[in-house]
Amino acid sequence: MNQAVNIKKLEADLWESADLLRVGSKLTSNQYCMPVLGLIFLRYAYSRFKMVEAEILKNRPSRGGRVMPVEASDFVSRSALFLPKEAQYAYLVELPENISVAGLLNRHGEVMNSLGEVVNNAMELVEQQSEQLSGVLPKDYTMFSDELLAELLRIFNNNALDDVGGDIVGRIYEYFLNKFAKNIAQDDGVFFTPKSLVKMIVNVLEPTQGVLLDPACGSGGMFVQTGDFVEHAGMLANNAMTFYGQEKVEYNAQLCLMNLAVHGLTGVVKSGDEANTFYHDAHNLVGCCDYVMANPPFNVDKVKSESAQSAGRLPFGLPSVNKNKEIGNANYLWISYFYAYLNEHGRAGFVMASSATDSQGKDKDIRQQLVETGHVDVMISVGNNFLYTKSLPCSL
């Protein structure tokens, strides 16, 4: 059978199994999303750990007939996480049913009484191995019963997921993100951009090396597709590219950092108030970027004009401001920011509400200035219902 068909069947089977459990648990998609993606991440980390461990042991010296044990430092140069025994997926799957009588201690030396506590401890141990993942992984597994959590662990304990070379786990993670996105319509805009739109942007820009910024990075699709593009061109993405992201919603930033890690990528992602792009250039990248890619929230209103103006990055001036000193539609703020971040040879590709192509007032003035620079290269119209959580048309 064709491998692509196998992967599609695996994706569907895993989702169906996990979603049946979600329905049975009476948890919302919002509650269920992060823990499930966390388990997929842990399964990926274990697959990669085992693969790299085998490579290390091939040429491992021995002393007195005993092969020297692997250490955390052995994994750093191979872009893999070292996993202590208590964070390894096989260890978690093989635990006894009754955790409370097993006498297991967490990393603080405290007795653990549920499988949820054991999985939380595993996530903390993984975070200790990676500065990029510090404080990122979900640690709320005690909301599941031991029976339900054990079944979830079993679902993702599938041998097909060990084919890390084919990036199957990365595909599974993206597939689950996609499915969850359809169930979680967030007020803060679309956190998952359809892969086809992201690939279109990446294929037009053709990134090869340099700094890439996504100032509304959501779950990190622009980084992942850029990484794939660079790797297919025969280069190492982490050597060729430097990824920077801003994401106001901390939940989405966590998804992004996990997504990067699942795909073996490193990046700097800032979240929270300091990452509100309307008011902050969190990475100080004006004029520094080789590439800017983004799918920002459309038609945002009530942006404080004075704060936006003092934050700069407005080469064409402010859009229209109302009597409350607010910008009624921030589409051209975003477009101005993308332009301002680029260096002399930089290129930007982004998703934007179609209304921005013919909006009037100050928007029209900014659009005219932008066209007159000669820097607008390609525009592509995208129809209704293409985005998972929005029905309006958009443009690339």
Salt bridges, closest charged atoms under 4 A:
GLU11 OE2 - ARG171 NH2 3.34
ASP13 OD2 - LYS9 NZ 2.79
ASP19 OD1 - ARG22 NE 2.73
GLU53 OE1 - LYS50 NZ 3.33
ASP74 OD2 - ARG60 NH2 2.95
GLU124 OE1 - ARG107 NE 2.70
GLU124 OE1 - HIS108 NE2 3.74
GLU127 OE2 - LYS139 NZ 2.66
GLU151 OE2 - ARG154 NH2 2.53
ASP162 OD1 - ARG43 NH1 3.06
ASP167 OD2 - HIS263 NE2 3.71
GLU174 OE1 - LYS195 NZ 3.47
GLU174 OE2 - HIS263 NE2 2.93
ASP188 OD1 - LYS248 NZ 3.83
GLU306 OE2 - LYS325 NZ 3.18
